[in-house]
Amino acid sequence: MTEPPNPQGERGPISDDRLGRLIDAGMSLASELSLPAVLQRIVDLAAELTGARYAALGVLEEGLLTEFHTTGITAEQRSAIGALPVGHGLLGEIIQQPYPLRIPEIAEHPHSSGFPPNHPPMHSFLGAPVTARGEVFGNIYLTDKKGASAFTDEDERTVVVLAVQAGIAIDNARLYEEATHARGELERLAVMEDRERIARDLHDGAIQSLFAVGMGLQGAAQLSGEAGTQERLELAVGEIDRVIRDLRNYIFGLRPGILADRQLAQALQDLTKDFQAKSGVTTVTSINADVAAELASRAADIVHFTREALSNVGRHADATTCRVSLWRRGDEAVLEIDDDGSGFDQSALREDGTDGGSGLRNLADRAEGLGGRANVTAVLGEGTTVAVALPL
């Protein structure tokens, strides 16, 4: 990808703090099978790292918008706008060129096509194409940097790396769809269970680590100004991609298997240890092994739900301690994640139990997929408890 000269100064590196969070995000995204969840987390992270008031990511297929994820705008505002973006103006430019685009004022750019009726006003703009294997899948863009008139060079580099992560996630999701298209629902579920078992057998992260390294190298290659260095990095990415594909093909070829009784209990233990190490929040578990064994067939979804809940604790709760519990209540299993953090005002929740953001919404969706319903209890200044009851 050839990028035009940057009129706003020479590029500098991404800070260690941002780089660490990007690497952590890459490893976390590598274990997520739900493409919408991956793309929403990328959008949320882009806004969080750059201080953008609004962020969006659009996915194109045969020129049509098939996925559109946002943060910073309410459901009511999106409904009032009505039509989704059609790829004209600035969005069309970063798809057609393609290269990152950073400007201080949208209205002053010659390719700006304005906003539809009821669209909130926006000024500063930062966008990048979402690509993989030379194909443009869509774009990611941010507007209105908080506390500043324009986005920075570091913001641009951050968004380019996130765009690479989004491109690889979309590409992998399509490969997964192709590999499982001809198989029935039961075999697809068996493959998902085997993926969880193989991931455990490969020492809790070999595939995710390779995936994260590949994303980091591909982002570095796109930012490199030296052709020789860029070529060598792309060759390394290709080799890593080949290894990941071989592992994936091996996983998809496995025959249906049964999760070990202890896998869910062990997975929850490992997940909390990892969360404690990364967040500094003292985290304990109380897991009923018999209940965990009965939930073995839903282990992957339960682990993802717990990971999402712990992620919310780490990002928002400002907690010092947290507990993950699993026990029996009649003919139900109850999974509970509680913390002693700042809590929040529950009166601000919507009727569906979410706050309009992605965190509680993702938990609600995951709970529904498990056949339960997420119940959130919070006391301002005292902490939050997220629980889901699952039929046994």
N, C-alpha and C positions, 0 to 999 in steps of 0.2 A: 504494500500500500504506500503510495507516494503522497506525502503530506505537504501542503503549501507552506511557505515561510510563515512563521508565527510573528505577527506584528507587535505582540505585547511583551517581547523580551525573550531571553534565552531560557531554555527549560532547565529546571532544577530537579533534584531527586524527590521521591516520595518519602515522607518522614518515617522513622522507624515505627512509630505508633500506628500510623495508617497501614504501613506495609504488613505489620504483624496482624492487624485485623483483617486485611485482605486475604492473607494466607489462611488464617483461621476460617474465614468465610468459605474459601475454596475447598478446604477439607470437609467442612460441614455440608456444603452443597453437593459434594461428590457422593454422599451416602443417601441423598434424597431422591426418591423415584418420582415424585409428583412435580411435573414441569411447572404448573401454575404456582406452586409453593416456592420453587426455586426462583422463578422470575420475580415474584412479589418480594422475596427476601433481598434480591439484588437491588430492586428499586428502593426499598426501605433503607438499605445500607448506603446507597448512593446519596440519598438525601441527608442521612445522618452524618456521613463523613465530610461532606462538602458544605453543610449548613444551608442546603437549598430548601426553600419553602414548599416547592412542588417538584415532583419527579414522576416520570412516566416511561414505560417500556412497551413498544409495540412490536408484534411479530407478524411478518408478512409471509404469505404463501400464494404463489402465482399472482402477485401484485395486490392481493386482498389482505386486509387486516384480520387475522384470526385470533389474536390474543392482545389484550390491552390492560396493563397493570399500572396503577397510580398510587401515589401517596401524597398527602397534603391537600386533598380536595375531598369534600364530603360526598356521600351518595346522592344527596339532594342536589348539590351543585352539578354533578355529572348528569343527573336526570334532566335538570333544567337546560343544560347545553344541548342534549339530544344526540346529535350526530357525532360519531367518532372521527378522529383525524383521518384525512384521505391522502396524506403524503405530499401535499403541495407546499410551497413556500420553503421555509428553512428546513422542515422535516424532509421534504423532497430533495433538497440540496445535499444533506448528509447521507442520503441513500444513493443518489445518483453519482456523486463525485468519486468515491466516498472518502471523507476525512473528518476529523473532529472540527467542530465549529464553536467558537467562544466569542460572544459579543456583549457589550455593556447595555445596549438598548435595542430591543426587538424591532420596534417601530421604525428605527432609523436604517435598518438593513435594506438594501435594494430588493432582496428577494422575499421580504416579509409580505405575507398575504393577509395579515390581520387575523382577528378572532371571530368566531361565530357569536350570535346573540347569546346573552347571559353568561358568557365566558368571563371569569375573573380577570382583572388586569394583570399583566405580567411584563417584566422589563428585561433584566439581564438573562442571558441564555447560554447554556452549555450543552452540546449534544455530540454524540458519536455513533457511528454505524455499528450494528451488531453483526459480526461476520464470523464465518468458520469455513475453512478449506476454500477460501476465495469467493464464497457466496454470501451475499448480503441477506440476512434473515429479518432485519428490521432496524430499529434505532432505540437508543436510550437518551433521554434529554431531561435537563433540569432548568428551572427558572427561579429568579429572585433569591439571590444569596442573602441570607439574613445578616444584617449589620454591615453590609458592604455594597458598593455600587456595581461590582462585577465579580465573576468567578476568577480564581487564580490559576496559575500554571500547574500547581500541585493538584488542584481540583480536576483539571483537564486530564492529567496523567492517571488520576484515580479512576475517573469515569471510563477511560480507554481500557484499563485493566478489567473493570467490571463488565464492559461490553464484550471483552474476550470471554470472560466466564459465562456470560449469558449465551454467546454463540455456541460454545462447546456444550452447554447444558441442552440447548435446543437440538443440536446435532445428535447428541447421545439419546435424547428422548425419541427422535425420529428413527434412529437405528434400533432402539428397543422396540418400538412399535412395529417395525418391519420384521424383526426377529420373532415376535410373538403373534403376528397377525393370523397365521394359519393354525394356531393352536387354540384349543378350547379354553373356557374359563378355568376349569379345574387344573389343567396343566399350567396355565399362567400363574395361578396362585402357588402351585408347587415350585415353579421357577423362582418366585419371589422368596419363598421360604428357604430354598437352597442358596439363594444369593446371601441371605442373612447368615446361614450356616458357614458358607465358604468365607465370607468376610471375617467371621470369628476365627476360622481355621487359619486364615492368612494374617493372624496376629493383629486383629482389630485395626486394620487401617492400611494394608499394603496398597490396595487399589486406590483408596482415597488419597494416600500420600503421593502416589504416582500421578494421579489426576491433578492434584494441587500444584505439583512441580511443573507439570506440563502447561497448566494455565499461566503460571508465573513466567515460564520461559517464553511462551507465545506472546504474553504482554510485553516482555522485555524486547523481543524481536521486532514487534511493531513500533516500539519507541526508539529503536536503535537507528542512528543516522549513518552507520557504516555498513555498506552492502555485504562485505565479507562476514562481519559479525552476525548480521541478520540472517545470512544464509546458513551459517553454522548452527545458530539457535533454532532455525526452522527444521533443520535436519534432526537435531536432538529431539524436538517436539514430535516429529514424525516417528522416530524410533520409540519414544514413550507411548505414543498413540497406538503403535503396532502391538506393544506388549499388553496394553489395556484391552485392545480388541481380542487378542488371543485369550486373555483371562475371561473376558465376557463370553466369548464363544464356548469356552470350556464350561462356564457356569450354566449357559443356556442349554447345553447338551446333557445336563444331569437328569437322571431319572427321578421321579417324585420321591421325596424322603420325608421323615418325621423329625421334627425338632426335638432335641433332647429335653427331658423334663426340667433340667436345671438351667436351660439356656436363658429364659426370660429373667429369672432371678439373678443370674450372673450378669446379664446384659444391663439390668437396672443398677446393679452394684458398680459395674465398670463405668457406666454413664455418670453416676453421681461423683465418683472419684475424679473423673476427668473434669467435670464441671467445677468441683472444689479447687482443683489445681489451677484452672484457668481464671476463675473468678475471685478466688480468695474467700468465698462464702463457705463457712463451715457447714457441710452437708452430711446428713445421716440417713440411713435407710431402715425401714421396718417392713420386711417382705415375708409374707406367708408362702413358704415353698410349695405347699400343696395347691394353693390358689394359683400360683404362677404356673405350675404344671398343667392345670386345667385350661389355662389361657395360652398354651404353647402355640396353637395354630394362629393366634392373633398377635404373636410376639413382636413382629416387625412394626405393626401399627401402634402398639402400646409404647414401644421404645420411642417412636417418632413423636407421639403425643407428649411423652415425658420430656424429651429433648426440647420441644417447643416451649413447654411450660418453664423449664429451667432457664432457657434462653431469655424469656420475659423477666424472670427473677434477676438474672445477671445484668440485663440492660436497664430495667426500670425500677426495681424494688428498693435499691440501696439497703439491702439486708445484710445482717451479720451471720445469721444461721438459716438453714433450710432443711426440710425433711421430706423424703419420698416414702410413702406408705402404700402397701397393698394388703388388703385383708378381705375376709368373707363377711357378708351381711345377708343372712338368709340364703336365697338362691342367686345372689348377686356378688360380684367382686367389686370392691371399691378401691380405685387408685386416687391418691391424694398427694398434692404437692403444696406445702404451706411454708411461709417465710415470716420473719419478724421485721419486715421492711416498712416502708413509708405508707403502704396501703393507698387507697384512693376513695373518692366519694362515689359510692354506688348509685346515688340518685342520678348521676350523669350518664349511666348506662342506658342504652336503647332497649326497646322491647325484646329484641333477640338476645339480650345479655351481653352485647359487645359495646365497645366504646367508639365504634366507627373507624378504628385503626385496624392494622393487619394482625396484631398479636392475638387478641382475644377472638377475632374472627377465625384465624387459623385453628385455634384450639377448638372452637365450636364446630368447625367443619370436620376436624379429625375425630372428635367425640361422636359426631353423627355417623361417620364412617365406621366406627366401632360398634354401632348399635346403641349408643348411650347419648347422654347430653351433658355437656360441661356445665358445672355449677360453680360460680365464682362468688366467694364471700370475702369482703374486704372491710377493714376498719381503718380509717384515716389515722396515720401515725402509729399503727400497731401491727399491720401486716395483711397478707392476702393468702387465701386458701383456694386452690383450684382442685375440684374433684370431679370424677366421672364414675358412674355406676354401670357395670357391664354384666349382662346376663350370663350365667354359667350354664 
